[in-house]
Amino acid sequence: MSQTNKPIQTVRKTEPANSVSSVPKADFRHRVPAFDGIRGIAILAVFFYHYASGAGRHTTSAAVKAAATVFGFGWSGVDLFFVLSGFLITGILYDTLGDAGYYKKFYARRTLRIFPIYYLLVAVFVILAPFLGAHWRPAHLFFLFYLGYPAAIIWPSLANPSIYIALTHLWSLSVEEQFYMIWPSVIAKLRNPKAILRACAVVGVIALALRIAVYASGTLSVTWSYAFLFCRMDTIAIGAAIAILMRGQWRERLHKLALPALLGSAASILAICFVRKSVDHSDPIIATAGFTLLALLSGALLVLSMREGTWLARLLGMFPLRIFGKYSYGFYLYHFPLWVVLGPSKDFFVSLMHSYVIGATFHVFFCLIVNLAIAAVSFHLIEAPIMRLKDRFSYSQNARKSEPLQEKEMVPSQSQA
């Protein structure tokens, strides 16, 4: 079967005359600018979590303490990544079920995107190990196969082989890659949209139940609830369910439900944080019901971002956010190791400004610029050239188009308003 490197063109079909849908069918085969904006928000949240959430401990300023509390919730940026990943990966898999190279092309394209700079970072750690006092153990080999987590949950010392090398941020990549290993087979086996939605619901319930069990046990490390695939699968599953629903007539109803879901989940999360007086992901309520609410909030934001022409879509499509989103993968990989290099320079900025608040602020934004610059260089010199090889694994134009999920399949007696 011949392949082409040109983008697959899709034909927009006109809605039936009696349709109530005001939301145009999205073309999921082309890049959506707002998605880069979501990635931008996610990576900025994670960055400020690691670089600025501790600022409140060094000042009496109420404004700084309030900002530090907000930054302390930045770990939730990973939830945005998970929901978006569940949406995009499920959409790709579902739309290409009819392609003869379904598995080969999916894994080849993922490998070209994810592996190069991941293993580059690993190589740098290995080369510098003698100079950084790293103590490698055989169990560190798990990180080569994206099994560093849960390995590092079982043996916590694996996460910090040296005071200069921290591998804790790689937990989310372990979760993502493990999801990639499992999900293609699930979609290929189920195929039917209703069956896929049921699977999403089941794994969502199981994930919440597992997190509750972790805390109820009183003996398991709370890290299981945060960094183990099957405890976080509800976040990915919400993105997957949205991918299926948006490919059918339920997209209009989904858009109508998104704003109430966003406001309701956001209010609930704020209430939990206020009552618990914490934004820590290890808090028992945040790490159980809170994670599910965060998944709903992230999913609602994703749905709202797909309505073109709205203020939210325009906001997420702004150039600065899209730039951070474009470079987010390399930014995420490098930002944690770079803290080892950039962290000590804070004292220089504080002494230069004769103020902790001003100096620390300049330091954070200096680190932000350095991180972005390195991520940009990585993208253009390493990632982008390698990603061009993905054209060799383009999906066939004859791959099965999405079998739309009809609204009547979900609600038998649904009347048209």
N, C-alpha and C positions, 0 to 999 in steps of 0.2 A: 504494500500500500504506500503510495507516494505521500510525502509530507511537504509542507510549505512552511517557510519561516515568517510568512505574513500573518498578522493577527487574524484570528477567525472572526468573520463578520457575522453578526446576528441580525435578523430581520424583526423589527418591532411590529407586532400585530396589533391592530386596532381593537380596543375593548368593544364587546358587544353593545348594542344600543341600549339594552336594559341594564347595563352594569352600573353599579353605584361607585365603582372605584375611581378615585381622583388621584391615585398614586400611580404614575407610569411604571411600567415594568422596567426594572433595573437591568442594565446590561452588565452582568457579573463577570464578563470576560475581559473587561477593561478596568484599569486602575481607577479607583474612586478617590478623589483628592481628600475628602473628609476622613478617610481611613488613615491616611498619613497624619492627619491632625490628631486623631485618636492615639496613634502611636506616639506622637509628639507629647501629648499630655501624659501618657503613661511613662515615658522615659524621663520626663522632667520630674514627675512625682517621685520616681525611684531615686533619681539623682539627689534631689533635695532631702529625701529621707536619709540617705547615707552621708551627705555632706553638710547638712544644716540642722538636722533634728535635735542635736545636742546643744544648740546655741543657748537655750534658755537656762542652762545650768551655770552659766558664767556671767549672768547679768541680772539686775533687779528690774530691768525695763519690762513693763507689762506687755508692751507691743511686741517685743522680741520673744517673750515667753509664749504669747499667743501664736505668733508665726511658727515658733518651734513646735508647738502642739499640732498645728496644721501639717507641718512637714513630717511630723512623727507618724502621720497617717499615710505617708507617701508609699509605703510598702504595697498599698492597694493598687498601685499602678500596674503591678503584675497581673491583677485580676482583669484589667482592661486588655492586656495582651492575650490572656487565656481565652476570653470571650471572643475576641477578634480572630484568634487562631482557630477556635472551634467553628466559627462561621465560615471562614475562608477555606479551610481544609475540607470541611464537610461539603461545601459547595463544589469544590474542585472534584472531589471523589464522586459525588452524586451525578454531576454533569458529564463525567467521562466513563461511566459504567460500561458503555458500549465500545470503548476503545480497546483494540487488541493488546495494546501495551499498557493496560490499566496499572498494574503494579510496577512494572519496569520504569515507565515514564514518571510516575509519581515519586518513587524513591530516588531516581536519578536526579530529578529536578530539586528535591529536598536536599540531597547530598551536596549538589553544587552550590546551594544557597547557604547551608548551615555549616558544613564540615570545614572548609578552608581556614577561616580565621579562628574557629574553635581550636583546631589542632595547631594552628600557629601559636595561639596563646599557651597551649600545653607545652609546645616545644620551647618557648621562651622560659617558662617556669623550670623545665628540666635543665636547660642550659645554664640558667642562673642559680640553680639550686646550691651548688658548692659555695657561691658567694653570699647567699642569703640564709645559710644555715638551715636549709630544708632537710627534713628527715623523711625520706620516702619509705613507704611500706608496701608490701605486695598488694594490699587491699586498695591502694591508690589506683591500681590498674582498672578498677571499676569506672573511674572517670573517663577512661578511654572509650568506654562503651555506653556512655550516658547512664550509667548505673551508680554514679557517685552518690546520688540520693536514690534509694534509701540507705546505701552503704554507710554514709556519714551519719545517718540517724542511729544506726546500730553501733557504729564505732565513731563517736563524736570527734575524736582527735584527728580523724582524716580531714576534717574541714579546714584545719589550720596546721599545715606541715611546718610552718615557720611563722615568726612574728611579722615577717615581710610578705608572706604568701597566704592569702585567704581564698578558699574555694567555695565559700558559703553561697555566693550569688549564683553558682552554677546549678543550684537546686531546680530553678525554674526551667532551665534548658533540659535537665534530666526528665522533668515532667513532660515537657513538650515532645521530646524525642520518643519517650515511651508511648505517648499518645499516638504519634505517627506510626509506630510499629503495630499497634492494635487496631486502630480505627479503620484503615482501608479494608481489612477483612470483614469487619462488622458491617460496613456499608455494602460491600459486595455480597455478603450473605443475606442481608435483609432486603435491600433493593427498594422495597415498597416504602413510600413516604410515611404512611401511618405506622409501619413497623419501626422505622427509624425514630419517629417521635416517641413511641412507647419505650424504646431502648433509652432514649435521652432521659425520659421521666424516671425510669428504673435506676439508672446510674446516678441520677441526681439524688434520689432518696437514699440510695446506698451510701453515697459520699457523706451526706449529713449524718446518717446513722453511725458511720465509722468514726466521724469526728466526736460525736457524743460518746461513743464507746471508749475512745482514747482518754477522755477526761473522766469518765465514770470508772475506768479501771484503777486510777490512782497510782499506777505503776509505770505506764508507758510514757515515754517522753512526749511532751506537747508538740515537739517538732513534727511528729507523725501527722498531726492534723493540718499542718501548714505546708509541708514539703513532700508529701507522699501522693503520688498520682491518684490513687483511688479515694483519697480524702479530699481531693480538689477537683474531681471529675465533674461535679455539678456546674462549676464555672464554665468549663469547656463545653459541657452538654447544652447549656443555655445558648451558647453561640451556635452550636450544631442545629438545635431546634429552630432557631431563627433562620438559618440558611434554608431549611426545608420549607418553613412557612412562607418565607418571602418569595419562593418560587411558585406559589399558588395564589388562589384568590383570597387567601387569608391575609395578604400583605396590607390591605386597607384596614382591616380590623386590628392588625398588629400595630399599625401607626396610631390608631385611635387609643389603644391601650398603653402605648409607650410613655406618654407624658404622665398619666396618673401613676404608672408603675415607677417612673423615675422619681417623682415627688414623694410617693409613699415610702419607697425603699430608702431614699435619702433622709427623710424625716425619722424613720425607724432607726437608721444607723446613728444619726445624731443623738437620738434619745438614749440609745444603748451606751454610747460614749459618755454622755452626760451623767447617766445613772451610775455607770461603772467607774467614772472619773479616770478613764483610760482610753488610749487609742492603740494600745499594744495588741499585736496579732496573737499573742499568747494568752490573752484574757479569755476565760472559758466561754463567755457569752459571745464575744466577738468572733472567736474561732469556731463557733458552732453555727448558731443562727445568723451571726453577723456575716460570715463568709457567703451564705446563701443570699442574704440581702444585697451584698456587694455584687454578686453575680447578676442579680435582677437589675440593679442600678446600671451596671456596665452594659447589659443586654439592651436595656431601654435606651441608653445613650447611643448605642450602635444603630438601633432602628431609627431613631430620630435623625441621625446623621445622614441617612439615606434619602431623606425627602429633599430633593434639590430646590434651591432658591430660598430656603428658610434662613433665618439669622444664624441658627446653629451650624448649618452646612457651610455658610459663608465664614463663620468664625473658625471652624475646623479646617477650612480650606485656605486660611491665611498662610502666607509664605513662611513666616518664622516657625509656626507649628509644623508645617509640612517638611521643613528642612530637618528639624529634630526627628520627625518620624521617618524620613528617608534614611537617616543614618542611625536609627535606633538600635539595630542589632549590634553593630560594632561598638556603639556607645555603651550599650549594656555590658558587653563582654569586658571592655577596657576600663570602665569607670571605677570599678572596685580595686583592681590592681593599681590604678593611677593614684588612688588616695594615699598609698604608701609613699609615693614620690612627692605628691603635692601637699599632703596634710601638714608637714612640718613648716611649710612656708606661711602658715597662718600667723605665727608669731612675728614674722617680718612685717606683714600688713598691719597688724595691731600696733606695733611699735612705730611704724611709719605714720599712721593716722592719729596716734596718741588717744585712741578710743577703741575699746573692744568691739562695740557694736558696728562702728563704721569700718574698722579694719577687717572684721570677720565677714562683713557684707561684701567688701571688695574682694576678699579672698575667695568666697564662694563663687562670685561671678567670674573671677579669673580662672578658677578651676573649670567652670562651665565652658568657657571659651576654649581652653586647652583640650578638654574632653571632646568637644564638638570638632575641633580642628583635626585631632588624631582620628576620630571616627570618619571624617570626610576623606582624609588621605587614604585610610584603609579601604573605604568604599570604592574610590575611583581608581586606586592602583592595584587592589587585590580582588575585591568582591565583584565589582562590575565586569571586569574582563572575564572572570570565571563564569559569571552568570550568563554571559552571552552564549556559552556552550549549551544552555538550556534549549536553544533553538533546535538542537539535534534531537531533542526529545519532545517536540511539539505534539500536541494532541491532534488526532485526526478530525477533520471536519465532519466525518461520518459518525463520530461518537454520538451516543444517544443523547438527545436533548432532554432536559428535565421533564419528568412526568409530573405535571402540576398537581398539587394537593387541592382538591376542590373543597370549598367551605362546607358544602352539604355532607362531605365525608366525615367532618368533625362534629357538625351540629345538624342532625337530621331534619329538624323542624325550623331551621333558621329562616326567618322572613327577611325580605329586603326592605330596608328603611327608606 
